[in-house]
Amino acid sequence: MTKVIRKIRKFSGYSFSRKIEVMEYFYYLLVTQIIYKPRFISLGKSSIVKKNLFITPEYMSLGSNIFIGPQARIEGAGMWHNKLYNPILTIGDGVIFQQRCHVTFAGNLKIGANTFVAHDVTITDIDHDYKVINKPIAQQELIVNETEIGENCFIGSGVKIQAGTKLGFQCVVGANAVVRGEFPDYSVIVGVPAKVIKRLNNSTKCWERVTG
């Protein structure tokens, strides 16, 4: 009882906006664990999915302590123009998505534990084929290339991670970068198209600029 009283006193000392934030947190925690949980492949404890634009939980396996911010669109493409796909999105523990993130997948897309995804980020493992002449590109087959983001990464706002991208452990991607390709552990990645500008020197444990 003493612990409860301490929590009540602590809450009463919060500002009005902080009180709203705390109450909203517990509301979405209950909604996620009671309403959403049965619809996911799996969903760990203390994970929160806020009000979204569209989500396909039947194709998603989520760990614990995950936060998915509002207005997210997370969509597995189980079928596209009568062709079946096998989409699976696996998200590790402690991953945070800020608002308006867009994730589309038709294959096995993975996001490692404790990765932070800032607002307005797009992540996909899908390209649209375009080689059939006079057929709208949006109606052509999907080209699926496995996309994987390592643990402890930081994905800046507005980043576009394209199909086939593989980020190593603890990579940093600068805001608005357009990323495609494979990038090693401890890389700082920026630009359009994105390239590595810094890497951790394992010998000196210092971050060093990449030249050339």
Helices and strands as residue ranges (DSSP letters): H 2-12, H 16-31, I 32-36, G 37-39, E 42-43, E 48-49, E 54-55, G 57-59, E 60-62, E 67-68, E 73-76, E 79-80, E 83-84, E 88-91, E 96-97, E 102-105, E 108-111, E 116-117, E 122-124, E 126-128, G 137-139, E 142-144, E 148-149, E 154-155, E 160-161, E 166-167, E 172-173, E 178-179, E 182-183, E 187-190, E 195-201, E 206-209
